[in-house]
Amino acid sequence: MKKYTKYLTIIACLFLLWYSAEGQGEKIARLNLMPLPAQVAVQEGKFPVTVSFTAGIEKKTKADTGRAARAVRRMLKRLAGRTGLFFTDNKIHIKSKSLETALRIRFKREGRLRLGEDETYSLMVTPEYIQLNAETDIGILRGLETLLQLVRADKEGYYFPAVMIEDRPRFVWRGLLIDSCRHFMPVEVIKRNLEGMAAVKMNVLHWHLTEDQGFRIECKTFPKLHQLGSDGLYYTQNQIRDIIAYAADRGIRVMPEFDIPGHSTSWLVGYPGLGSAPGPYTIEREYGIKDPTFNPTIKATYKFFNKFFKEMSALFIDEYFHIGGDENNGKHWDANPKIQAFKQKHNLKDNHALQAYFNKKILKILTKYKKKMVGWDEIFQPELPNTIVIQSWRGKKALREAAKKGYNSILSNGYYIDLAQPTDFHYLNDPIPEDSNLTPEEKKRILGGEATMWAELISPETIDSRIWPRTAAIAERFWSSAQVNDVDDMYRRLDIISFQLEELGLTHIKNQAMILRRLTNGKDTTALKVLVDVMEPLKLYARHHQGATYTFFSPLTRVVDAALPDAKKARIFRKQAAAFVKGNRTKEAAEVLIKDLKLWKENHQNLQPVIVNSPVLKEIETLSKDLAKIADIGLQAVEYILKGKKPGPGWIEENKKVLQDAKKPRGHAELMVVTAIEQLVNACNGDK
Ligand code: ACM
C-alpha cells in the first residue's frame, strides 16, 4: 500500500509538472515573441505604460553609454508611436546607482562588432519596474527589441506583461545578404532593412556590391570602376561610412562582398587590361553566368587588388571580407592561349586549380590588411588554409564537409529568399540538421546562416516584400533553439511581427496597394486584390523561362510583382480544405470554404472591366477566368461532399482538365489554390 501511494504521488507530481509546463507554454506563445527567447517564465501582473514612463542607464563602469542611449531613444519613440502617449520625461537618465526609472538598464561593457561578441541579455518585467541587464550594450539592443515585442493592451491601457527572460543566440552569424548590383538599392532601402534586421536580432549585413551588372562603390584609387561600371548608381564612401555606422548602432556587422574573379564584367569596363579576354567590356544587362573574368596570370591583377583592398579595408571596418568566387565559368581562360600556357607552366591541372591559385594570392593580400576571407562553396579547395570561411549555397554537403575539414562555414542553401518559396520551407531548414553526423567540435564550426536577397527580380519598391516577413522566421531559426519548430505557431507570430516591422518604415505590406492602384490606373483595386491574394510569383528560377528575358531594364511593376511569396490567403484556404477533406466535414467547415469559393467565382466579372481599361492586366485575364472556373468546381465538390453524394460519370474527369489548365503560369505567376480544389474534387469520390 505504501508503495502504491508513493507511485501515486510521483505520478501526481509528474502530471503537475507537465500541466504547469503546458500552461507556461501557452502563456509564452501568447507573448508573440520572434525569435523566441532561450528561456521565458511568465509571471503574474503587468507593468502599465503611461505618460510617466521613464528610462535610465546605470553607469557603473567606464563603458560608453552612447549606443545604448541612442537605442533607448529609438525604443521610446516606437513605444510612444504605438501607444499614442505623450511621455512627459523624454530624458535618458544616466546615473551611477539608485536608478528609479521605469526601465532600468545595466551593462558591463561596450560590445565590439566582431564575430561571437556577447549578445546575451536578461529582461525582468515586474509590476514596479523593468530591469534589462546584459554583459554588453549589444545585448541591451537585443533585449530592447524583445521588450518592444511585449507591448500589450487591455481595456485599462497599454502594458508590459510581467516576465523573466534569459536569452542568447544559438548561432553567432545571423545574416541577410542584400544584392545592390542587379538592381541598385538606395541608402534608405538599406537603412530600413537594417532596422528590420535589428528588430529580429540579426547581426550581419552581407552587402553584395559588385557584379556583372554594376560596380556600386566609389573607389578613389581606381575611379573608373564606379565611373564607368555603375550607370551612376553607386554608393559614395560617405554613404558607405554612414550605413556602416547606422548598422553598428544596431549591433550589425557589415561584410562587403567583392565578387571575383567571375561575375566581374562591370570592373572590366574601366580596366579591360585586367580581363582574360581582349575586351572592350560593357556593363552586362542580362542575368545568369557570364564569361568575363579577371586574368589571374598577370602581375597587374594582383597589383590592382593590392591597392583596391588597401582602400576598401580602411573603408569597411569588419574583419570579414567576402570575395565571392562563385560561378566562374572559365570560358575566357580557356580561350586565352597565354592563360593556358601559364597553367601548364605552373602545373595547374584545370581552371579550378587556377582559381585556387588566384584565391591564395587574394588571401595573402587580405591577410596583409588584417581581413579574414569568406567565399562561396567554390572557394572550398584543399589548397586553401582553414582560416577561410565557406558560405554554402549549393547544398549542405559542402557545409558539412567544410566543418569536418576544420573550416568555419555559413549556410545559405535553403535560405534563398529570391526563389519565392514558402516561409516554412526556410524555417524548417536547420543549419545543423539532426542527421548531420557532426561531432560537437565540428558543429561549432557552423557559424550560422544567411538569407540571400538576390536582386534580379526586385526593385526598391518590392525588395521589402521579398525579404519580409519571411526573413523574420529565418532569423528565429538562427537565434532560437532547434526545438522551436512549430510551423503553425511560427505563422501566427509572423503575422504579428510582420505588421510591427512596418513601424520601421518597411514597405512589405503597404507597397502592394500602391502597385495595385497603379496597375488599375487609379480604378477600384478590390477585384484585383482578391486575385492577387491567391497568386504567387513563380518559384525557383521559373520567371526567367517564360519567354521574355529579364534584364536590368525590365519593369518590376506588373501583377507578379504585387503578388507575394507564401500568399497567406491561399495558404489558409489550402489548410482549411485539407482539414475538411481529411474528416472535419462539418457544415461550419464547409461554410468557410464556400465563402471564399463564392468570392472567387464572382471575382472575374468584377475584374473584367478593370482589365479592359488597363492593358498591363491583360496577361492575367485567363488566370482570373480560371480562378472563377475552379472556384465553381470547388463549390460543386463541397456540395457533393456535404450531401454524401457521388458526382455523375465524367464530372471528375472533365473538371480535372480545367484544374490542370488552371495550374499553368500566366504573367509569370501562378494560382495557389488549385491543388486544394483538386483535393476537394478527389474527395467527392471518397478519397482522403
Ligand atoms: C550564388 O548564388 N551564385 C552564390
Boltz pocket constraint, residues with backbone or C-beta under 6 A from the ligand:
constraints:
  - pocket:
      binder: B
      contacts: [[A, 326], [A, 327], [A, 376], [A, 393]]
      max_distance: 6.0
